[in-house]
Amino acid sequence: MMPWGMGSVENVTGPQAFHAEGPVWHPGWGGLRYVDLTAGDLLTLTGDGVTRRHVGTVAAFVRPRRDGGFVVALEHALALADDEHSELRVMRPVVTDPAVRFNDGTCSPDGTLYGGTMANEQTPGAGVLYRFGATLDAAEPIETGVTVSNGIGFAPDGTLAYYADTPTGRIDVFDNVDDRLVERRPFVETGANPDGLCVDAEGGVWVACYGDSQVRRYGPDGRLEAVVEVPVTNVTACTFGGDDLATLYITTTRENVPEGEQPDAGSVFATRPGVRGLPVAPYAG
């Protein structure tokens, strides 16, 4: 196992969220943005602390737009903002079942948006991974029969996409051909609950292991190469950020944590594992 990734982590926010998820570093935001998913809030960490913006009953994930502003997944629909302070323009609902909501998503290097869903009660097979073009007016199912559509991230050269449907215990991999995900197959059996993930500049896959107090790094060949221990049980997602993209930010949740235990749950933690991440790919629409 490689030595980097084994250092201590620092709590950089305190427990500002109940269910922190989906961290993204974008210079246009002045720092790190993440969601308090079940509160329906976007949280932004800058040098001045954490600010909060309410967007709906759920805020599942957020990504910058190529020409400014952002796209955010709400409970059943996607929404666009033209700049940091403009009102949201909520698109036509994608999810029609009230028991199902958006959960996690990302953008391909070419700016195509992928977003996945899950049932609130984690009903097996109720989720879908969707592909959205530049206008958000068509939701194309890429994978159906998903239970908890979770982390998705692209290899440095854009030819592969890694994906987690949490209850499978696996990270899977797609080929990315002409900006379309095809040929899904197993990448690694984690023996854990893989949640959000990201890919570093060397092609390593970093995955938050919900319930295991860990973020793990798997090499491009699937071998476990590093483990970051987090002082909170339920680790939800991770991303690289900072001006040099060399800080790994890790989100956590109070979900399923007994009252009065783990006071740091819901915080964002940070560590410097000795490898750089990739710049965020903005949405082209």
PyRosetta script that sets phi, psi and omega in degrees:
from pyrosetta import init, pose_from_sequence

init()
pose = pose_from_sequence("MMPWGMGSVENVTGPQAFHAEGPVWHPGWGGLRYVDLTAGDLLTLTGDGVTRRHVGTVAAFVRPRRDGGFVVALEHALALADDEHSELRVMRPVVTDPAVRFNDGTCSPDGTLYGGTMANEQTPGAGVLYRFGATLDAAEPIETGVTVSNGIGFAPDGTLAYYADTPTGRIDVFDNVDDRLVERRPFVETGANPDGLCVDAEGGVWVACYGDSQVRRYGPDGRLEAVVEVPVTNVTACTFGGDDLATLYITTTRENVPEGEQPDAGSVFATRPGVRGLPVAPYAG")
pose.set_psi(1, 136.8)
pose.set_omega(1, -176.2)
pose.set_phi(2, -71.4)
pose.set_psi(2, 149.4)
pose.set_omega(2, -176.3)
pose.set_phi(3, -71.5)
pose.set_psi(3, -30.9)
pose.set_omega(3, -178.3)
pose.set_phi(4, -74.7)
pose.set_psi(4, 152.1)
pose.set_omega(4, -173.5)
pose.set_phi(5, 94.0)
pose.set_psi(5, -5.7)
pose.set_omega(5, -175.6)
pose.set_phi(6, -100.9)
pose.set_psi(6, 0.9)
pose.set_omega(6, -176.9)
pose.set_phi(7, -76.1)
pose.set_psi(7, 175.9)
pose.set_omega(7, -178.8)
pose.set_phi(8, -75.0)
pose.set_psi(8, 160.4)
pose.set_omega(8, 177.4)
pose.set_phi(9, -111.5)
pose.set_psi(9, 154.7)
pose.set_omega(9, -179.9)
pose.set_phi(10, -117.5)
pose.set_psi(10, 135.2)
pose.set_omega(10, 173.9)
pose.set_phi(11, -78.8)
pose.set_psi(11, 116.1)
pose.set_omega(11, -173.5)
pose.set_phi(12, -105.7)
pose.set_psi(12, -3.9)
pose.set_omega(12, -179.8)
pose.set_phi(13, -128.6)
pose.set_psi(13, -25.6)
pose.set_omega(13, -163.9)
pose.set_phi(14, 75.2)
pose.set_psi(14, 173.3)
pose.set_omega(14, -174.2)
pose.set_phi(15, -77.7)
pose.set_psi(15, 69.3)
pose.set_omega(15, -178.2)
pose.set_phi(16, -76.3)
pose.set_psi(16, -20.5)
pose.set_omega(16, -175.3)
pose.set_phi(17, -121.6)
pose.set_psi(17, 157.0)
pose.set_omega(17, 168.3)
pose.set_phi(18, -82.7)
pose.set_psi(18, -49.2)
pose.set_omega(18, -177.5)
pose.set_phi(19, -129.9)
pose.set_psi(19, 79.4)
pose.set_omega(19, 179.8)
pose.set_phi(20, -73.6)
pose.set_psi(20, 135.8)
pose.set_omega(20, -176.2)
pose.set_phi(21, -152.8)
pose.set_psi(21, 170.5)
pose.set_omega(21, 165.0)
pose.set_phi(22, 56.6)
pose.set_psi(22, 46.8)
pose.set_omega(22, -178.7)
pose.set_phi(23, -68.6)
pose.set_psi(23, 140.7)
pose.set_omega(23, 179.1)
pose.set_phi(24, -142.3)
pose.set_psi(24, 131.5)
pose.set_omega(24, 175.1)
pose.set_phi(25, -101.1)
pose.set_psi(25, 127.5)
pose.set_omega(25, 178.6)
pose.set_phi(26, -143.7)
pose.set_psi(26, 122.7)
pose.set_omega(26, -178.3)
pose.set_phi(27, -56.3)
pose.set_psi(27, -32.5)
pose.set_omega(27, -179.8)
pose.set_phi(28, -64.9)
pose.set_psi(28, -19.3)
pose.set_omega(28, 177.3)
pose.set_phi(29, -92.4)
pose.set_psi(29, -7.9)
pose.set_omega(29, -177.9)
pose.set_phi(30, 76.8)
pose.set_psi(30, 14.9)
pose.set_omega(30, 179.5)
pose.set_phi(31, 158.9)
pose.set_psi(31, -141.6)
pose.set_omega(31, -173.9)
pose.set_phi(32, -100.1)
pose.set_psi(32, 134.3)
pose.set_omega(32, 172.2)
pose.set_phi(33, -119.4)
pose.set_psi(33, 143.0)
pose.set_omega(33, 176.4)
pose.set_phi(34, -148.4)
pose.set_psi(34, 177.1)
pose.set_omega(34, -178.0)
pose.set_phi(35, -115.5)
pose.set_psi(35, 148.9)
pose.set_omega(35, 163.5)
pose.set_phi(36, -101.6)
pose.set_psi(36, 90.1)
pose.set_omega(36, -159.2)
pose.set_phi(37, -57.5)
pose.set_psi(37, -54.5)
pose.set_omega(37, -174.6)
pose.set_phi(38, -78.5)
pose.set_psi(38, -12.5)
pose.set_omega(38, 173.2)
pose.set_phi(39, -86.0)
pose.set_psi(39, -15.0)
pose.set_omega(39, -178.5)
pose.set_phi(40, 72.8)
pose.set_psi(40, 33.1)
pose.set_omega(40, -174.9)
pose.set_phi(41, -120.3)
pose.set_psi(41, 146.8)
pose.set_omega(41, 167.5)
pose.set_phi(42, -98.5)
pose.set_psi(42, 130.7)
pose.set_omega(42, 178.3)
pose.set_phi(43, -116.6)
pose.set_psi(43, 136.2)
pose.set_omega(43, 179.9)
pose.set_phi(44, -124.2)
pose.set_psi(44, 125.5)
pose.set_omega(44, 178.3)
pose.set_phi(45, -100.0)
pose.set_psi(45, 118.5)
pose.set_omega(45, 174.7)
pose.set_phi(46, -126.0)
pose.set_psi(46, -174.1)
pose.set_omega(46, 177.8)
pose.set_phi(47, -64.6)
pose.set_psi(47, -15.4)
pose.set_omega(47, -179.6)
pose.set_phi(48, -96.5)
pose.set_psi(48, 2.1)
pose.set_omega(48, -179.9)
pose.set_phi(49, 115.8)
pose.set_psi(49, -156.7)
pose.set_omega(49, -176.1)
pose.set_phi(50, -109.7)
pose.set_psi(50, 127.8)
pose.set_omega(50, 173.0)
pose.set_phi(51, -109.7)
pose.set_psi(51, 159.9)
pose.set_omega(51, -173.0)
pose.set_phi(52, -135.0)
pose.set_psi(52, 138.5)
pose.set_omega(52, 174.9)
pose.set_phi(53, -132.2)
pose.set_psi(53, 125.0)
pose.set_omega(53, 179.3)
pose.set_phi(54, -82.9)
pose.set_psi(54, 133.1)
pose.set_omega(54, -178.4)
pose.set_phi(55, -124.8)
pose.set_psi(55, -14.7)
pose.set_omega(55, -178.9)
pose.set_phi(56, 168.0)
pose.set_psi(56, -168.8)
pose.set_omega(56, 178.6)
pose.set_phi(57, -69.8)
pose.set_psi(57, -27.9)
pose.set_omega(57, 177.5)
pose.set_phi(58, -138.4)
pose.set_psi(58, 140.9)
pose.set_omega(58, 167.5)
pose.set_phi(59, -123.8)
pose.set_psi(59, 103.2)
pose.set_omega(59, -170.1)
pose.set_phi(60, -87.2)
pose.set_psi(60, -45.9)
pose.set_omega(60, 175.9)
pose.set_phi(61, -159.4)
pose.set_psi(61, 161.6)
pose.set_omega(61, -177.6)
pose.set_phi(62, -141.6)
pose.set_psi(62, 144.9)
pose.set_omega(62, 176.1)
pose.set_phi(63, -142.1)
pose.set_psi(63, 147.3)
pose.set_omega(63, 174.5)
pose.set_phi(64, -69.0)
pose.set_psi(64, 155.9)
pose.set_omega(64, 172.6)
pose.set_phi(65, -98.3)
pose.set_psi(65, 149.7)
pose.set_omega(65, -174.5)
pose.set_phi(66, -59.6)
pose.set_psi(66, -37.0)
pose.set_omega(66, -176.4)
pose.set_phi(67, -102.9)
pose.set_psi(67, 18.5)
pose.set_omega(67, 177.5)
pose.set_phi(68, 109.4)
pose.set_psi(68, 156.6)
pose.set_omega(68, -176.5)
pose.set_phi(69, 80.5)
pose.set_psi(69, -159.1)
pose.set_omega(69, -175.7)
pose.set_phi(70, -154.3)
pose.set_psi(70, 163.9)
pose.set_omega(70, 170.8)
pose.set_phi(71, -116.3)
pose.set_psi(71, 137.0)
pose.set_omega(71, -179.3)
pose.set_phi(72, -132.7)
pose.set_psi(72, 138.7)
pose.set_omega(72, 174.3)
pose.set_phi(73, -89.4)
pose.set_psi(73, 121.6)
pose.set_omega(73, 176.0)
pose.set_phi(74, -93.3)
pose.set_psi(74, -161.5)
pose.set_omega(74, -175.9)
pose.set_phi(75, -63.9)
pose.set_psi(75, -48.7)
pose.set_omega(75, -174.1)
pose.set_phi(76, -124.6)
pose.set_psi(76, -4.9)
pose.set_omega(76, -174.3)
pose.set_phi(77, -143.9)
pose.set_psi(77, 166.9)
pose.set_omega(77, 172.0)
pose.set_phi(78, -100.0)
pose.set_psi(78, 154.4)
pose.set_omega(78, 179.9)
pose.set_phi(79, -139.6)
pose.set_psi(79, 150.1)
pose.set_omega(79, -178.8)
pose.set_phi(80, -117.6)
pose.set_psi(80, 144.7)
pose.set_omega(80, 168.3)
pose.set_phi(81, -125.3)
pose.set_psi(81, 137.7)
pose.set_omega(81, -176.7)
pose.set_phi(82, -81.6)
pose.set_psi(82, -23.3)
pose.set_omega(82, 173.5)
pose.set_phi(83, -152.1)
pose.set_psi(83, -176.8)
pose.set_omega(83, -173.1)
pose.set_phi(84, -68.1)
pose.set_psi(84, -19.3)
pose.set_omega(84, -174.0)
pose.set_phi(85, -116.7)
pose.set_psi(85, -2.4)
pose.set_omega(85, -176.5)
pose.set_phi(86, -77.4)
pose.set_psi(86, 161.1)
pose.set_omega(86, 176.3)
pose.set_phi(87, -69.8)
pose.set_psi(87, 155.7)
pose.set_omega(87, 178.2)
pose.set_phi(88, -78.0)
pose.set_psi(88, 142.0)
pose.set_omega(88, 168.9)
pose.set_phi(89, -106.9)
pose.set_psi(89, 105.4)
pose.set_omega(89, -175.4)
pose.set_phi(90, -83.3)
pose.set_psi(90, 127.9)
pose.set_omega(90, -179.2)
pose.set_phi(91, -81.4)
pose.set_psi(91, 175.0)
pose.set_omega(91, 177.7)
pose.set_phi(92, -59.4)
pose.set_psi(92, 137.3)
pose.set_omega(92, -179.3)
pose.set_phi(93, -57.1)
pose.set_psi(93, 138.2)
pose.set_omega(93, 175.4)
pose.set_phi(94, -93.1)
pose.set_psi(94, -39.5)
pose.set_omega(94, -177.3)
pose.set_phi(95, -97.7)
pose.set_psi(95, 124.4)
pose.set_omega(95, -179.5)
pose.set_phi(96, -104.2)
pose.set_psi(96, -16.1)
pose.set_omega(96, 178.0)
pose.set_phi(97, -84.8)
pose.set_psi(97, 118.2)
pose.set_omega(97, -177.7)
pose.set_phi(98, -64.1)
pose.set_psi(98, -16.0)
pose.set_omega(98, 179.8)
pose.set_phi(99, -87.2)
pose.set_psi(99, -0.2)
pose.set_omega(99, -177.3)
pose.set_phi(100, -119.5)
pose.set_psi(100, 144.7)
pose.set_omega(100, 179.6)
pose.set_phi(101, -141.5)
pose.set_psi(101, 165.2)
pose.set_omega(101, 170.0)
pose.set_phi(102, -67.2)
pose.set_psi(102, 153.3)
pose.set_omega(102, 179.9)
pose.set_phi(103, -130.6)
pose.set_psi(103, -57.6)
pose.set_omega(103, -176.2)
pose.set_phi(104, -147.6)
pose.set_psi(104, 160.9)
pose.set_omega(104, -179.6)
pose.set_phi(105, -173.9)
pose.set_psi(105, 175.1)
pose.set_omega(105, 179.3)
pose.set_phi(106, -163.0)
pose.set_psi(106, -176.2)
pose.set_omega(106, 176.6)
pose.set_phi(107, -121.0)
pose.set_psi(107, 146.4)
pose.set_omega(107, 174.5)
pose.set_phi(108, -74.1)
pose.set_psi(108, 165.3)
pose.set_omega(108, 177.3)
pose.set_phi(109, -57.2)
pose.set_psi(109, -25.6)
pose.set_omega(109, 178.0)
pose.set_phi(110, -86.7)
pose.set_psi(110, -1.4)
pose.set_omega(110, 174.9)
pose.set_phi(111, 94.8)
pose.set_psi(111, 10.6)
pose.set_omega(111, 174.7)
pose.set_phi(112, -79.5)
pose.set_psi(112, 137.2)
pose.set_omega(112, -177.6)
pose.set_phi(113, -93.4)
pose.set_psi(113, 133.4)
pose.set_omega(113, 172.2)
pose.set_phi(114, -118.4)
pose.set_psi(114, 131.2)
pose.set_omega(114, 179.1)
pose.set_phi(115, -140.3)
pose.set_psi(115, 137.4)
pose.set_omega(115, -177.6)
pose.set_phi(116, -115.8)
pose.set_psi(116, 161.1)
pose.set_omega(116, -177.4)
pose.set_phi(117, -125.4)
pose.set_psi(117, 171.3)
pose.set_omega(117, 176.9)
pose.set_phi(118, -158.2)
pose.set_psi(118, 156.2)
pose.set_omega(118, 172.1)
pose.set_phi(119, -78.7)
pose.set_psi(119, 145.3)
pose.set_omega(119, 178.7)
pose.set_phi(120, -57.8)
pose.set_psi(120, -32.5)
pose.set_omega(120, 179.2)
pose.set_phi(121, -96.1)
pose.set_psi(121, 12.0)
pose.set_omega(121, 179.0)
pose.set_phi(122, 56.6)
pose.set_psi(122, 41.3)
pose.set_omega(122, 176.8)
pose.set_phi(123, -59.8)
pose.set_psi(123, 125.7)
pose.set_omega(123, -177.7)
pose.set_phi(124, -56.8)
pose.set_psi(124, 130.7)
pose.set_omega(124, 174.5)
pose.set_phi(125, 78.1)
pose.set_psi(125, 5.9)
pose.set_omega(125, -175.4)
pose.set_phi(126, -84.2)
pose.set_psi(126, -10.7)
pose.set_omega(126, -176.0)
pose.set_phi(127, -95.5)
pose.set_psi(127, 164.0)
pose.set_omega(127, 180.0)
pose.set_phi(128, -140.5)
pose.set_psi(128, 143.7)
pose.set_omega(128, 168.3)
pose.set_phi(129, -99.9)
pose.set_psi(129, 121.8)
pose.set_omega(129, -176.4)
pose.set_phi(130, -108.4)
pose.set_psi(130, 153.3)
pose.set_omega(130, 172.0)
pose.set_phi(131, -114.6)
pose.set_psi(131, 132.5)
pose.set_omega(131, -179.3)
pose.set_phi(132, -122.5)
pose.set_psi(132, 134.7)
pose.set_omega(132, 175.5)
pose.set_phi(133, -83.0)
pose.set_psi(133, -161.7)
pose.set_omega(133, -171.2)
pose.set_phi(134, -73.5)
pose.set_psi(134, -14.6)
pose.set_omega(134, -176.9)
pose.set_phi(135, -107.2)
pose.set_psi(135, -7.9)
pose.set_omega(135, -179.3)
pose.set_phi(136, 63.2)
pose.set_psi(136, 11.6)
pose.set_omega(136, -176.0)
pose.set_phi(137, -91.1)
pose.set_psi(137, -2.1)
pose.set_omega(137, 178.9)
pose.set_phi(138, -137.8)
pose.set_psi(138, 122.9)
pose.set_omega(138, 176.6)
pose.set_phi(139, -102.2)
pose.set_psi(139, 108.8)
pose.set_omega(139, -177.8)
pose.set_phi(140, -96.9)
pose.set_psi(140, 115.8)
pose.set_omega(140, 177.8)
pose.set_phi(141, -65.9)
pose.set_psi(141, 125.4)
pose.set_omega(141, 176.0)
pose.set_phi(142, -96.7)
pose.set_psi(142, -43.5)
pose.set_omega(142, 177.6)
pose.set_phi(143, -136.1)
pose.set_psi(143, 126.9)
pose.set_omega(143, 173.7)
pose.set_phi(144, -107.9)
pose.set_psi(144, 172.9)
pose.set_omega(144, 179.5)
pose.set_phi(145, 70.0)
pose.set_psi(145, 23.5)
pose.set_omega(145, 178.2)
pose.set_phi(146, -86.3)
pose.set_psi(146, 148.6)
pose.set_omega(146, 178.9)
pose.set_phi(147, -99.2)
pose.set_psi(147, -57.3)
pose.set_omega(147, 175.6)
pose.set_phi(148, -128.3)
pose.set_psi(148, 91.4)
pose.set_omega(148, 178.9)
pose.set_phi(149, -68.2)
pose.set_psi(149, 118.1)
pose.set_omega(149, -172.7)
pose.set_phi(150, -126.2)
pose.set_psi(150, -139.5)
pose.set_omega(150, -168.5)
pose.set_phi(151, -53.4)
pose.set_psi(151, 143.9)
pose.set_omega(151, 174.3)
pose.set_phi(152, -144.6)
pose.set_psi(152, 135.0)
pose.set_omega(152, -178.7)
pose.set_phi(153, -154.5)
pose.set_psi(153, 151.4)
pose.set_omega(153, -173.7)
pose.set_phi(154, -104.4)
pose.set_psi(154, 144.5)
pose.set_omega(154, 175.8)
pose.set_phi(155, -63.2)
pose.set_psi(155, 159.1)
pose.set_omega(155, -177.4)
pose.set_phi(156, -55.5)
pose.set_psi(156, -35.7)
pose.set_omega(156, 179.7)
pose.set_phi(157, -89.1)
pose.set_psi(157, 1.6)
pose.set_omega(157, 175.8)
pose.set_phi(158, 77.0)
pose.set_psi(158, 3.2)
pose.set_omega(158, -174.9)
pose.set_phi(159, -85.3)
pose.set_psi(159, -14.8)
pose.set_omega(159, -179.5)
pose.set_phi(160, -128.7)
pose.set_psi(160, 152.1)
pose.set_omega(160, 172.2)
pose.set_phi(161, -132.3)
pose.set_psi(161, 130.3)
pose.set_omega(161, 179.9)
pose.set_phi(162, -98.9)
pose.set_psi(162, 145.1)
pose.set_omega(162, -169.0)
pose.set_phi(163, -149.7)
pose.set_psi(163, 141.2)
pose.set_omega(163, 179.1)
pose.set_phi(164, -123.9)
pose.set_psi(164, 122.8)
pose.set_omega(164, 162.9)
pose.set_phi(165, -102.1)
pose.set_psi(165, 102.4)
pose.set_omega(165, -162.2)
pose.set_phi(166, -49.1)
pose.set_psi(166, -49.6)
pose.set_omega(166, -174.8)
pose.set_phi(167, -64.8)
pose.set_psi(167, -15.1)
pose.set_omega(167, 176.9)
pose.set_phi(168, -70.7)
pose.set_psi(168, -21.3)
pose.set_omega(168, -175.5)
pose.set_phi(169, 74.1)
pose.set_psi(169, 5.0)
pose.set_omega(169, -175.5)
pose.set_phi(170, -112.2)
pose.set_psi(170, 156.7)
pose.set_omega(170, 156.7)
pose.set_phi(171, -104.1)
pose.set_psi(171, 127.4)
pose.set_omega(171, 177.5)
pose.set_phi(172, -103.6)
pose.set_psi(172, 170.3)
pose.set_omega(172, 179.6)
pose.set_phi(173, -137.2)
pose.set_psi(173, 139.2)
pose.set_omega(173, 172.6)
pose.set_phi(174, -109.8)
pose.set_psi(174, 154.4)
pose.set_omega(174, 160.2)
pose.set_phi(175, -82.4)
pose.set_psi(175, 141.0)
pose.set_omega(175, 175.4)
pose.set_phi(176, -107.2)
pose.set_psi(176, 101.7)
pose.set_omega(176, -174.5)
pose.set_phi(177, -115.5)
pose.set_psi(177, 118.6)
pose.set_omega(177, -178.6)
pose.set_phi(178, 53.1)
pose.set_psi(178, 43.5)
pose.set_omega(178, 178.8)
pose.set_phi(179, 59.1)
pose.set_psi(179, 40.1)
pose.set_omega(179, 177.8)
pose.set_phi(180, -142.7)
pose.set_psi(180, 133.3)
pose.set_omega(180, -176.7)
pose.set_phi(181, -85.6)
pose.set_psi(181, 126.2)
pose.set_omega(181, -177.8)
pose.set_phi(182, -140.2)
pose.set_psi(182, 163.8)
pose.set_omega(182, 171.8)
pose.set_phi(183, 58.8)
pose.set_psi(183, 56.4)
pose.set_omega(183, 175.8)
pose.set_phi(184, -65.7)
pose.set_psi(184, 137.5)
pose.set_omega(184, -179.2)
pose.set_phi(185, -156.2)
pose.set_psi(185, 160.0)
pose.set_omega(185, 179.8)
pose.set_phi(186, -65.6)
pose.set_psi(186, 139.4)
pose.set_omega(186, 173.0)
pose.set_phi(187, -104.0)
pose.set_psi(187, -51.7)
pose.set_omega(187, 178.9)
pose.set_phi(188, -153.5)
pose.set_psi(188, 140.7)
pose.set_omega(188, 170.6)
pose.set_phi(189, -87.2)
pose.set_psi(189, 116.1)
pose.set_omega(189, -174.4)
pose.set_phi(190, -86.6)
pose.set_psi(190, -24.0)
pose.set_omega(190, -172.5)
pose.set_phi(191, 67.0)
pose.set_psi(191, 18.7)
pose.set_omega(191, -176.9)
pose.set_phi(192, -140.0)
pose.set_psi(192, -164.8)
pose.set_omega(192, 177.0)
pose.set_phi(193, -110.3)
pose.set_psi(193, 88.8)
pose.set_omega(193, -177.3)
pose.set_phi(194, -68.9)
pose.set_psi(194, 127.8)
pose.set_omega(194, -177.5)
pose.set_phi(195, -111.4)
pose.set_psi(195, -127.0)
pose.set_omega(195, 179.8)
pose.set_phi(196, -68.2)
pose.set_psi(196, 153.1)
pose.set_omega(196, -179.9)
pose.set_phi(197, -144.6)
pose.set_psi(197, 164.4)
pose.set_omega(197, 173.3)
pose.set_phi(198, -147.7)
pose.set_psi(198, 167.1)
pose.set_omega(198, -177.7)
pose.set_phi(199, -121.8)
pose.set_psi(199, 135.3)
pose.set_omega(199, 180.0)
pose.set_phi(200, -90.5)
pose.set_psi(200, 177.0)
pose.set_omega(200, -174.2)
pose.set_phi(201, -68.7)
pose.set_psi(201, -14.8)
pose.set_omega(201, 177.4)
pose.set_phi(202, -97.7)
pose.set_psi(202, 3.2)
pose.set_omega(202, 178.9)
pose.set_phi(203, 90.7)
pose.set_psi(203, 5.4)
pose.set_omega(203, 176.6)
pose.set_phi(204, -75.1)
pose.set_psi(204, 144.8)
pose.set_omega(204, -178.0)
pose.set_phi(205, -106.3)
pose.set_psi(205, 118.1)
pose.set_omega(205, 179.4)
pose.set_phi(206, -102.0)
pose.set_psi(206, 125.7)
pose.set_omega(206, -176.0)
pose.set_phi(207, -130.0)
pose.set_psi(207, 133.4)
pose.set_omega(207, 174.0)
pose.set_phi(208, -78.5)
pose.set_psi(208, 129.9)
pose.set_omega(208, -178.2)
pose.set_phi(209, -105.5)
pose.set_psi(209, 98.6)
pose.set_omega(209, -177.8)
pose.set_phi(210, -64.4)
pose.set_psi(210, 128.2)
pose.set_omega(210, -180.0)
pose.set_phi(211, 90.7)
pose.set_psi(211, -6.6)
pose.set_omega(211, -175.9)
pose.set_phi(212, -118.3)
pose.set_psi(212, 2.3)
pose.set_omega(212, 177.6)
pose.set_phi(213, 57.6)
pose.set_psi(213, 35.4)
pose.set_omega(213, -174.7)
pose.set_phi(214, -140.9)
pose.set_psi(214, 152.0)
pose.set_omega(214, 157.6)
pose.set_phi(215, -118.8)
pose.set_psi(215, 130.1)
pose.set_omega(215, -178.5)
pose.set_phi(216, -112.9)
pose.set_psi(216, 148.3)
pose.set_omega(216, 173.3)
pose.set_phi(217, -113.4)
pose.set_psi(217, 120.5)
pose.set_omega(217, 174.2)
pose.set_phi(218, -104.8)
pose.set_psi(218, 132.1)
pose.set_omega(218, 177.7)
pose.set_phi(219, -68.3)
pose.set_psi(219, 168.9)
pose.set_omega(219, 179.3)
pose.set_phi(220, -57.7)
pose.set_psi(220, -21.0)
pose.set_omega(220, 177.2)
pose.set_phi(221, -91.0)
pose.set_psi(221, 3.5)
pose.set_omega(221, 177.9)
pose.set_phi(222, 89.6)
pose.set_psi(222, -0.2)
pose.set_omega(222, 179.8)
pose.set_phi(223, -80.1)
pose.set_psi(223, 138.9)
pose.set_omega(223, 175.4)
pose.set_phi(224, -69.7)
pose.set_psi(224, 122.8)
pose.set_omega(224, -173.8)
pose.set_phi(225, -120.5)
pose.set_psi(225, -17.2)
pose.set_omega(225, 179.4)
pose.set_phi(226, -161.1)
pose.set_psi(226, 151.3)
pose.set_omega(226, 177.2)
pose.set_phi(227, -135.2)
pose.set_psi(227, 129.6)
pose.set_omega(227, 171.4)
pose.set_phi(228, -104.5)
pose.set_psi(228, 121.9)
pose.set_omega(228, 177.3)
pose.set_phi(229, -88.4)
pose.set_psi(229, 131.2)
pose.set_omega(229, -177.4)
pose.set_phi(230, -116.5)
pose.set_psi(230, 136.4)
pose.set_omega(230, -175.4)
pose.set_phi(231, -80.6)
pose.set_psi(231, 31.0)
pose.set_omega(231, 176.8)
pose.set_phi(232, -138.8)
pose.set_psi(232, 139.0)
pose.set_omega(232, -174.2)
pose.set_phi(233, -66.3)
pose.set_psi(233, -47.9)
pose.set_omega(233, -169.3)
pose.set_phi(234, -100.3)
pose.set_psi(234, 95.1)
pose.set_omega(234, -179.2)
pose.set_phi(235, -93.6)
pose.set_psi(235, 131.8)
pose.set_omega(235, -168.0)
pose.set_phi(236, -110.0)
pose.set_psi(236, -34.8)
pose.set_omega(236, -175.1)
pose.set_phi(237, -167.6)
pose.set_psi(237, 171.5)
pose.set_omega(237, -179.2)
pose.set_phi(238, -155.2)
pose.set_psi(238, 155.2)
pose.set_omega(238, 175.6)
pose.set_phi(239, -157.6)
pose.set_psi(239, 158.8)
pose.set_omega(239, 174.5)
pose.set_phi(240, -95.0)
pose.set_psi(240, 143.7)
pose.set_omega(240, 179.9)
pose.set_phi(241, -157.2)
pose.set_psi(241, -163.1)
pose.set_omega(241, -170.7)
pose.set_phi(242, 87.0)
pose.set_psi(242, 163.2)
pose.set_omega(242, -177.9)
pose.set_phi(243, -59.1)
pose.set_psi(243, -29.0)
pose.set_omega(243, 179.6)
pose.set_phi(244, -101.0)
pose.set_psi(244, 5.1)
pose.set_omega(244, -179.0)
pose.set_phi(245, 54.4)
pose.set_psi(245, 33.1)
pose.set_omega(245, -177.4)
pose.set_phi(246, -114.0)
pose.set_psi(246, 4.9)
pose.set_omega(246, 174.9)
pose.set_phi(247, -101.9)
pose.set_psi(247, 128.4)
pose.set_omega(247, 176.1)
pose.set_phi(248, -93.1)
pose.set_psi(248, 116.6)
pose.set_omega(248, 177.4)
pose.set_phi(249, -96.7)
pose.set_psi(249, 137.1)
pose.set_omega(249, -172.9)
pose.set_phi(250, -129.9)
pose.set_psi(250, 124.8)
pose.set_omega(250, 178.5)
pose.set_phi(251, -97.7)
pose.set_psi(251, 153.8)
pose.set_omega(251, -178.2)
pose.set_phi(252, -139.3)
pose.set_psi(252, 171.3)
pose.set_omega(252, -176.5)
pose.set_phi(253, -138.7)
pose.set_psi(253, 153.5)
pose.set_omega(253, 172.0)
pose.set_phi(254, -87.4)
pose.set_psi(254, -8.0)
pose.set_omega(254, 178.3)
pose.set_phi(255, -52.7)
pose.set_psi(255, 132.8)
pose.set_omega(255, 178.1)
pose.set_phi(256, 62.7)
pose.set_psi(256, 22.2)
pose.set_omega(256, 175.0)
pose.set_phi(257, -106.8)
pose.set_psi(257, 124.3)
pose.set_omega(257, -179.5)
pose.set_phi(258, -57.6)
pose.set_psi(258, 143.6)
pose.set_omega(258, 179.5)
pose.set_phi(259, -56.5)
pose.set_psi(259, 132.2)
pose.set_omega(259, 179.0)
pose.set_phi(260, 89.5)
pose.set_psi(260, -7.1)
pose.set_omega(260, 178.6)
pose.set_phi(261, -104.5)
pose.set_psi(261, 156.5)
pose.set_omega(261, 175.4)
pose.set_phi(262, 48.5)
pose.set_psi(262, 67.6)
pose.set_omega(262, -176.5)
pose.set_phi(263, -61.1)
pose.set_psi(263, -18.3)
pose.set_omega(263, 178.9)
pose.set_phi(264, -88.0)
pose.set_psi(264, -3.7)
pose.set_omega(264, 177.5)
pose.set_phi(265, -61.0)
pose.set_psi(265, 137.9)
pose.set_omega(265, -173.9)
pose.set_phi(266, 94.8)
pose.set_psi(266, 0.8)
pose.set_omega(266, 177.8)
pose.set_phi(267, -90.5)
pose.set_psi(267, 164.3)
pose.set_omega(267, 168.2)
pose.set_phi(268, -103.9)
pose.set_psi(268, 131.3)
pose.set_omega(268, 178.2)
pose.set_phi(269, -110.5)
pose.set_psi(269, 160.4)
pose.set_omega(269, -179.7)
pose.set_phi(270, -141.2)
pose.set_psi(270, 148.3)
pose.set_omega(270, 175.8)
pose.set_phi(271, -150.1)
pose.set_psi(271, 162.3)
pose.set_omega(271, 179.9)
pose.set_phi(272, -114.8)
pose.set_psi(272, 93.2)
pose.set_omega(272, -171.6)
pose.set_phi(273, -81.6)
pose.set_psi(273, -3.7)
pose.set_omega(273, 176.5)
pose.set_phi(274, 92.2)
pose.set_psi(274, 15.3)
pose.set_omega(274, 176.0)
pose.set_phi(275, -142.3)
pose.set_psi(275, 151.7)
pose.set_omega(275, -178.4)
pose.set_phi(276, -96.9)
pose.set_psi(276, 154.4)
pose.set_omega(276, 175.0)
pose.set_phi(277, -94.5)
pose.set_psi(277, -169.7)
pose.set_omega(277, 179.3)
pose.set_phi(278, -107.5)
pose.set_psi(278, 147.2)
pose.set_omega(278, 174.9)
pose.set_phi(279, -62.2)
pose.set_psi(279, 148.5)
pose.set_omega(279, 178.5)
pose.set_phi(280, -64.1)
pose.set_psi(280, 138.8)
pose.set_omega(280, 174.8)
pose.set_phi(281, -88.7)
pose.set_psi(281, 117.1)
pose.set_omega(281, -178.6)
pose.set_phi(282, -78.2)
pose.set_psi(282, 158.5)
pose.set_omega(282, 176.4)
pose.set_phi(283, -74.6)
pose.set_psi(283, 135.2)
pose.set_omega(283, -174.4)
pose.set_phi(284, -78.5)
pose.set_psi(284, -12.9)
pose.set_omega(284, -176.5)
pose.set_phi(285, -87.1)
pose.dump_pdb("model.pdb")
